[in-house]
């Protein structure tokens, strides 16, 4: 409890910091009314957490904290509250009136409450994707519009991981740019009806038996966990040369795809990988092209998700991809290619989103096995 109290004391200071007593923010996070950055422990000077806060018309200041160990807390402050210090009470958090989670709130002072978030990625996903959060406590209902949280939480994870890895000197603007200026390199062969350019590497790498074996293990896990129709791994001789050196391909009756290991490179981010894939797909499509990218938080890991579609004389193909951070450094790229099916746009979108949720979960669990 002492450690959590220290974290929340830092949060309170962050709300009303001054040059005289501030130990932050180092770097910045500014999105849709939320602001904050990295903070240090007042006594030791060591990095302790990343914090953002926003003040609502109700007078409540709402704070979000992620510790250096990637633990999450919420904090609420109102100058007119009169709470008993260290009092504990149940709080029900409801997101868009649907998903509800029971948590415990603890009063830090007479006017500040903090809520350690459960170690449950479903809570974080709901918090990030919801429009409205309702907090029900002691017969009172408080509502908060969660504008910008879809971008705030990944920025906070970036903040914590950056400072953990490289120290306070690396503090910067932790918000990922929306349109990075990246010129994708030429990738050689054009796509065929069986593959899109997301199968092409973002740069040349030497052959590596170790990387091939790692990719094959992950791909095997993935096709076992995904709901695919008769999936199987491709033989080495049937795998495109562009991914054979560091990846593994697979096929099924309803989709094809691959897993590829992208070794670490200086200053390379998951956003760079995603942007390069989209750029390559756009470059090679000779017909109608569309793409989309976003990031998602899964158990405190920022996962980049993207889509590209190409409709030309060769047919219509959609490529979905997911970029996960790799524990050994670099990234793991999953790609799933499916033909466009007939039906209304609404039905197609709904079916594709359901499939993507399954693919995304299969990709994540294939890495945690």
C-alpha positions as CSV (number, residue, x, y, z in Angstrom):
1,X,0.0,0.0,0.0
2,X,2.9,2.4,0.7
3,X,4.1,2.2,-2.9
4,X,0.6,2.9,-4.2
5,X,0.3,5.8,-1.8
6,X,3.6,7.2,-3.1
7,X,2.3,6.9,-6.7
8,X,-0.9,8.8,-5.9
9,X,0.9,11.5,-4.0
10,X,3.0,12.0,-7.2
11,X,-0.3,12.2,-9.1
12,X,-1.7,14.9,-6.8
13,X,1.5,16.9,-7.2
14,X,1.3,16.5,-11.0
15,X,-2.1,18.2,-11.0
16,X,-0.9,21.3,-9.2
17,X,2.9,21.2,-9.9
18,X,5.1,24.3,-9.7
19,X,8.7,24.9,-10.5
20,X,9.6,24.7,-6.8
21,X,8.4,21.2,-6.1
22,X,7.8,19.5,-9.4
23,X,9.5,16.3,-10.3
24,X,8.0,16.3,-13.7
25,X,6.6,16.1,-16.2
26,X,9.6,14.9,-18.2
27,X,8.6,14.7,-21.8
28,X,5.0,15.3,-22.7
29,X,1.7,13.6,-23.4
30,X,-1.0,16.0,-24.7
31,X,-4.1,14.6,-26.3
32,X,-7.7,15.8,-26.3
33,X,-7.5,17.7,-23.0
34,X,-5.3,15.1,-21.3
35,X,-1.8,16.3,-20.3
36,X,1.1,14.9,-18.5
37,X,4.4,13.0,-18.9
38,X,7.0,11.0,-16.9
39,X,7.5,11.6,-13.1
40,X,10.1,10.7,-10.5
41,X,9.9,9.8,-6.9
42,X,10.4,13.0,-4.8
43,X,12.8,11.3,-2.4
44,X,15.0,9.2,-4.7
45,X,14.7,11.1,-7.9
46,X,14.2,7.8,-9.7
47,X,11.5,7.3,-12.4
48,X,8.3,6.1,-10.8
49,X,5.4,6.4,-13.3
50,X,3.8,8.2,-16.2
51,X,0.7,10.3,-15.5
52,X,-1.9,12.2,-17.4
53,X,-4.9,14.1,-16.0
54,X,-7.9,16.1,-17.2
55,X,-10.3,18.4,-15.3
56,X,-14.0,18.0,-16.0
57,X,-16.8,20.6,-15.8
58,X,-18.0,18.8,-12.6
59,X,-14.8,20.0,-10.9
60,X,-13.4,16.5,-10.7
61,X,-9.8,16.0,-11.8
62,X,-9.4,12.6,-13.4
63,X,-5.9,11.1,-13.5
64,X,-4.5,8.0,-15.2
65,X,-1.3,6.4,-13.9
66,X,0.9,3.7,-15.3
67,X,3.8,2.7,-13.1
68,X,7.3,1.7,-14.2
69,X,6.2,-1.9,-13.8
70,X,3.2,-1.2,-16.2
71,X,0.6,-1.4,-13.4
72,X,-2.5,0.9,-13.9
73,X,-4.3,3.1,-11.5
74,X,-7.1,5.7,-11.8
75,X,-7.3,8.8,-9.5
76,X,-10.1,11.2,-8.8
77,X,-9.9,14.5,-7.0
78,X,-12.5,17.1,-6.0
79,X,-11.8,20.0,-3.6
80,X,-15.3,19.7,-2.1
81,X,-15.1,16.1,-1.2
82,X,-14.8,15.2,2.5
83,X,-13.6,11.6,2.8
84,X,-12.1,9.7,5.6
85,X,-8.4,9.1,4.8
86,X,-7.5,5.5,3.8
87,X,-11.2,4.5,3.7
88,X,-11.9,1.6,1.3
89,X,-15.1,1.2,-0.6
90,X,-16.4,-0.7,-3.7
91,X,-16.7,1.1,-7.0
92,X,-18.5,-0.3,-10.1
93,X,-17.0,1.0,-13.4
94,X,-19.3,0.8,-16.3
95,X,-18.2,1.4,-19.9
96,X,-20.8,2.7,-22.4
97,X,-23.5,1.1,-20.2
98,X,-22.3,-2.4,-21.1
99,X,-19.1,-3.8,-19.6
100,X,-19.1,-3.4,-15.8
101,X,-16.2,-4.2,-13.5
102,X,-16.1,-4.2,-9.7
103,X,-13.0,-2.5,-8.2
104,X,-12.0,-1.1,-4.8
105,X,-11.4,2.6,-4.3
106,X,-9.1,4.0,-1.5
107,X,-9.2,7.5,-0.3
108,X,-5.7,9.0,-0.2
109,X,-6.9,12.2,1.5
110,X,-10.1,14.0,2.3
111,X,-10.6,14.8,-1.4
112,X,-8.7,12.3,-3.4
113,X,-9.5,8.7,-4.3
114,X,-7.4,6.2,-6.2
115,X,-8.4,2.9,-7.9
116,X,-5.8,0.2,-8.6
117,X,-6.9,-1.3,-11.9
118,X,-7.4,-5.1,-11.9
119,X,-4.7,-7.1,-13.7
120,X,-7.2,-7.8,-16.4
121,X,-6.7,-6.7,-20.0
122,X,-10.4,-6.6,-20.6
123,X,-10.7,-3.6,-18.2
124,X,-8.0,-1.7,-20.0
125,X,-9.5,-2.5,-23.5
126,X,-12.9,-1.3,-22.3
127,X,-11.4,1.8,-20.8
128,X,-9.6,2.6,-24.0
129,X,-12.4,1.9,-26.5
130,X,-15.4,3.3,-24.6
131,X,-16.9,6.7,-25.1
132,X,-18.4,7.1,-21.5
133,X,-17.2,5.7,-18.2
134,X,-19.6,5.7,-15.2
135,X,-18.3,5.2,-11.7
136,X,-20.8,4.2,-9.1
137,X,-19.7,4.6,-5.5
138,X,-21.6,5.1,-2.2
139,X,-24.9,5.7,-4.0
140,X,-23.4,8.4,-6.3
141,X,-22.9,8.1,-10.1
142,X,-20.1,10.0,-11.8
143,X,-19.8,10.0,-15.6
144,X,-16.7,10.8,-17.6
145,X,-16.4,11.3,-21.3
146,X,-13.3,9.3,-22.4
147,X,-12.3,11.5,-25.3
148,X,-8.8,10.5,-26.6
149,X,-8.1,7.5,-24.4
150,X,-7.6,5.3,-27.5
151,X,-4.4,7.3,-28.1
152,X,-3.6,8.3,-24.5
153,X,-3.0,4.8,-23.2
154,X,-0.5,3.7,-25.9
155,X,1.3,7.0,-25.4
156,X,1.6,6.3,-21.6
157,X,3.0,2.8,-22.3
158,X,5.5,4.3,-24.7
159,X,6.4,6.8,-21.9
160,X,7.0,4.1,-19.3
161,X,8.9,1.8,-21.6
162,X,11.1,4.6,-23.0
163,X,12.1,5.9,-19.6
164,X,12.6,2.4,-18.2
165,X,14.9,1.5,-21.1
166,X,16.8,4.7,-21.7
167,X,16.4,7.0,-18.7
168,X,14.9,10.4,-18.2
169,X,17.3,11.8,-20.8
170,X,15.2,10.0,-23.5
171,X,12.0,11.9,-22.4
172,X,10.3,13.3,-25.5
173,X,6.8,13.8,-27.0
174,X,5.4,10.3,-26.3
175,X,2.5,10.7,-28.6
176,X,3.0,8.8,-31.9
177,X,2.6,11.0,-35.0
178,X,-0.6,10.3,-37.0
179,X,1.1,10.6,-40.4
180,X,4.8,9.7,-40.2
181,X,6.9,10.8,-43.1
182,X,8.4,7.4,-44.1
183,X,9.4,6.5,-47.6
184,X,9.1,2.8,-48.1
185,X,12.1,1.2,-49.9
186,X,11.6,-0.6,-53.2
187,X,10.8,-4.2,-52.5
188,X,11.3,-5.8,-55.9
189,X,8.7,-8.3,-57.1
190,X,5.2,-7.2,-57.6
191,X,2.3,-8.9,-55.8
192,X,0.4,-11.9,-57.3
193,X,-3.1,-12.9,-56.6
194,X,-1.8,-15.1,-53.8
195,X,0.2,-12.4,-51.9
196,X,0.2,-8.7,-51.2
197,X,3.3,-6.6,-50.6
198,X,2.8,-7.0,-46.8
199,X,4.8,-10.2,-47.4
200,X,7.8,-8.2,-48.4
201,X,10.5,-7.4,-45.8
202,X,11.0,-3.7,-44.8
203,X,14.7,-4.2,-45.3
204,X,17.1,-6.9,-46.3
205,X,18.3,-9.3,-43.5
206,X,20.8,-12.1,-43.6
207,X,19.5,-15.6,-43.6
208,X,19.1,-16.9,-40.1
209,X,18.2,-20.5,-39.1
210,X,17.4,-19.3,-35.6
211,X,14.9,-16.6,-36.9
212,X,13.3,-19.2,-39.2
213,X,12.8,-21.6,-36.4
214,X,11.3,-19.0,-34.1
215,X,8.9,-17.9,-36.9
216,X,7.9,-21.5,-37.6
217,X,7.1,-22.1,-33.9
218,X,5.0,-19.0,-33.6
219,X,3.2,-19.7,-36.9
220,X,2.5,-23.3,-35.7
221,X,1.0,-21.9,-32.5
222,X,-1.0,-19.3,-34.5
223,X,-2.7,-21.7,-36.9
224,X,-3.6,-24.0,-34.1
225,X,-5.3,-21.2,-32.2
226,X,-7.0,-19.4,-35.1
227,X,-10.3,-20.5,-36.4
228,X,-9.0,-21.5,-39.9
229,X,-10.3,-24.1,-42.3
230,X,-7.7,-26.8,-42.7
231,X,-4.6,-24.7,-42.1
232,X,-1.0,-26.0,-42.7
233,X,2.5,-24.5,-42.8
234,X,4.1,-24.0,-46.1
235,X,7.1,-26.0,-47.0
236,X,10.4,-24.1,-47.2
237,X,10.6,-24.4,-50.9
238,X,7.0,-23.1,-51.3
239,X,7.6,-20.1,-49.0
240,X,8.2,-16.8,-50.9
241,X,11.9,-15.8,-50.9
242,X,11.0,-12.4,-49.5
243,X,9.9,-14.0,-46.1
244,X,11.7,-17.3,-46.1
245,X,14.9,-16.0,-44.5
246,X,13.2,-14.7,-41.4
247,X,9.6,-16.0,-41.5
248,X,7.2,-18.8,-42.1
249,X,4.2,-19.0,-44.3
250,X,0.9,-20.9,-43.9
251,X,-2.2,-21.5,-45.9
252,X,-5.8,-22.5,-45.3
253,X,-8.9,-22.9,-47.4
254,X,-10.2,-19.5,-46.3
255,X,-7.0,-17.5,-45.9
256,X,-3.2,-17.4,-46.4
257,X,-0.6,-15.6,-44.3
258,X,2.8,-15.6,-42.6
259,X,4.7,-14.8,-39.5
260,X,7.9,-12.8,-39.8
261,X,10.6,-11.9,-37.3
262,X,11.9,-8.3,-37.8
263,X,15.2,-8.0,-35.9
264,X,15.8,-4.8,-33.9
265,X,17.2,-1.8,-35.7
266,X,18.3,1.5,-34.2
267,X,15.4,3.9,-33.9
268,X,12.9,1.5,-35.6
269,X,9.5,1.5,-34.0
270,X,6.3,-0.6,-34.5
271,X,4.8,2.5,-36.2
272,X,7.7,2.4,-38.8
273,X,7.0,-1.2,-39.6
274,X,3.2,-0.6,-40.0
275,X,3.8,2.5,-42.1
276,X,6.2,0.7,-44.4
277,X,3.8,-2.2,-45.0
278,X,1.0,0.2,-45.9
279,X,3.4,2.2,-48.2
280,X,4.5,-1.0,-50.0
281,X,0.9,-2.2,-50.5
282,X,-0.1,1.2,-51.9
283,X,2.9,1.2,-54.2
284,X,2.2,-2.2,-55.7
285,X,-1.6,-2.0,-56.0
286,X,-2.5,-1.0,-59.6
287,X,-6.2,-0.5,-58.9
288,X,-8.5,0.7,-56.1
289,X,-6.5,0.9,-52.8
290,X,-7.6,1.5,-49.2
291,X,-5.8,1.2,-45.9
292,X,-6.2,1.9,-42.2
293,X,-3.9,1.8,-39.2
294,X,-4.3,2.0,-35.4
295,X,-2.8,0.8,-32.2
296,X,-4.3,-1.4,-29.5
297,X,-3.3,-2.1,-25.9
298,X,-3.2,-5.8,-25.0
299,X,-1.9,-6.6,-21.5
300,X,0.2,-3.4,-21.5
301,X,1.7,-4.1,-24.9
302,X,1.1,-1.7,-27.7
303,X,0.2,-3.7,-30.8
304,X,-0.1,-2.0,-34.1
305,X,-2.9,-3.2,-36.3
306,X,-3.5,-2.4,-39.9
307,X,-5.4,-3.2,-43.0
308,X,-4.9,-2.8,-46.7
309,X,-7.1,-3.8,-49.6
310,X,-6.4,-3.8,-53.3
311,X,-9.0,-4.3,-56.0
312,X,-7.7,-4.6,-59.6
313,X,-7.9,-6.8,-62.6
314,X,-6.3,-9.7,-60.7
315,X,-9.0,-9.7,-58.1
316,X,-9.8,-8.2,-54.7
317,X,-7.7,-9.1,-51.6
318,X,-7.6,-7.8,-48.1
319,X,-4.5,-8.0,-45.9
320,X,-4.8,-7.7,-42.1
321,X,-1.6,-7.4,-40.1
322,X,-0.5,-7.1,-36.5
323,X,2.9,-5.9,-35.2
324,X,3.8,-7.2,-31.8
325,X,7.0,-6.2,-29.8
326,X,9.5,-9.0,-29.6
327,X,11.1,-9.8,-26.2
328,X,14.5,-10.3,-27.8
329,X,14.2,-7.0,-29.6
330,X,12.6,-6.0,-32.8
331,X,9.1,-7.0,-33.8
332,X,6.9,-10.0,-34.8
333,X,4.7,-9.4,-37.8
334,X,1.6,-11.4,-38.4
335,X,-0.2,-11.1,-41.8
336,X,-3.5,-12.7,-42.8
337,X,-4.7,-12.4,-46.4
338,X,-8.3,-13.1,-47.3
339,X,-10.4,-12.7,-50.5
340,X,-13.2,-10.1,-50.5
341,X,-16.5,-11.9,-50.2
342,X,-19.9,-10.8,-51.6
343,X,-22.5,-9.2,-49.4
344,X,-23.5,-5.8,-48.0
345,X,-20.7,-3.6,-46.8
346,X,-22.1,-3.6,-43.3
347,X,-22.2,-7.4,-43.2
348,X,-18.7,-7.6,-44.6
349,X,-17.4,-5.1,-42.1
350,X,-19.0,-7.0,-39.2
351,X,-17.8,-10.4,-40.3
352,X,-14.3,-9.1,-40.9
353,X,-14.1,-7.4,-37.5
354,X,-15.2,-10.7,-35.9
355,X,-12.5,-12.6,-37.8
356,X,-9.9,-10.0,-36.9
357,X,-10.7,-10.3,-33.2
358,X,-10.1,-14.0,-33.5
359,X,-6.9,-13.6,-35.4
360,X,-5.6,-10.9,-33.0
361,X,-6.3,-13.1,-30.0
362,X,-4.7,-16.1,-31.7
363,X,-1.6,-14.0,-32.5
364,X,-1.3,-12.8,-28.9
365,X,-1.8,-16.2,-27.3
366,X,0.7,-17.8,-29.8
367,X,3.4,-15.5,-28.3
368,X,2.5,-16.2,-24.7
369,X,2.4,-20.0,-25.0
